[in-house]
Amino acid sequence: MQLNAENLFLFLDQELPPDWKTLKESDWQALSKASVPNKPLKKTLALAEAVLDVFPHVVAVNEVGGMESLRHFNRLFLEDRYEEYLVEGNSDRGIDVGYLVRRDWKKKIVFRSHRERPIDFLYPHERGGKSTKTSHLFSRDCAELRIFSDEISPIPALILFVVHLKSKLDPQGIDPYGNRRRAAEAQALVKIYLESQKEFPASSRVVLGDFNGIARFDQREPEFNVIYEQTDLKNALELAGLEKEFSTTQVQFSRMGLRELLQFDYVFLSQDLHDKLVEGETFVYRYKNDMGIYSSLPMNFDEKLMQPSDHYPVVVTLEL
């Protein structure tokens, strides 16, 4: 499962009362003294319900407030059924990427961070002159998870890379829609992927995360051409034949109220995994409403705000 959890901050400075799941929102927020608010209790419970409903072997998580928040999410909301993997990345607002791996899977796991990896990119005003900066890094991280079939195998059976690429926000007005920076991060991701192929040619690979842009083969933005020109990766939802509405992972509304269906969240598979995809069990998860019924996509911004996250999880099933 690829899950952008939308500001999953869970900081607790006080002991939880026995009835904490039924707390009023104000009482829930009062449990933390952090400078950022905790994710609303109702939304966090619903987000956990989505994870446990699918109960995937691996959850790649975006927008989580560090290891403390990831541990609280797992141990309080997910019945402690997962192992957590995360290191603090480069985000300027404390949103990191990491993994949850099912404890009962009992696989040997090796976790690596590429947060210090230069992406060979500078903005035009940073080049030359008195600037000593040589390159920016990933906006958050490229977090690598190596999964081994047993304790003694030296070669991982499956390698995952999760990213949360540069957003389209450009408050400084130096990179409209973040296109240059996001393109550089996509190029660095591809370089890491190709290095992994060279190091472990027999391993399968998955690249996933929030790409903050349209990376579908059939309508991709230019910064993602590198994925299709230099790698064997393919979008799992396209391999499964899902049409646009069913591939939507985020719904956006303009100031005029216009509704746009977008796929920003992706799970890309290496070529050896293409024929191992279980199409009928590969989908975009729709959150349940208060009646326990899977809801449809929001028709307005108020309906969107009611969802546990502003992104929908991508679920991919592989027959390994």
Secondary structure, 3 states (H helix, E strand, C coil): CEEEEEEECCCCCCCCCCCHHHCCHHHHHCCCCCCCCCCCHHHHHHHHHHHHHHCCCEEEEEEECHHHHHHHHHHHHCCCCEEEECCCCCCCCCCEEEEEEEHHHCCEEEEEECCCCECCCCCHHHCCCCCCCCCCECCCCEEEEEEECCCCCCCCCEEEEEEECCCCCCCCCCCHHHHHHHHHHHHHHHHHHHHHHHHCCCCEEEEEEECCCCCCCCCCCHHHHHHHHHCCCEEHHHHCCCCHHHHCCEEEECCCCCEEEECCEEEEECHHHHHHECHHHCEECCCECCCCCECCCCCCHHHHHCCCCCCCCEECCECC
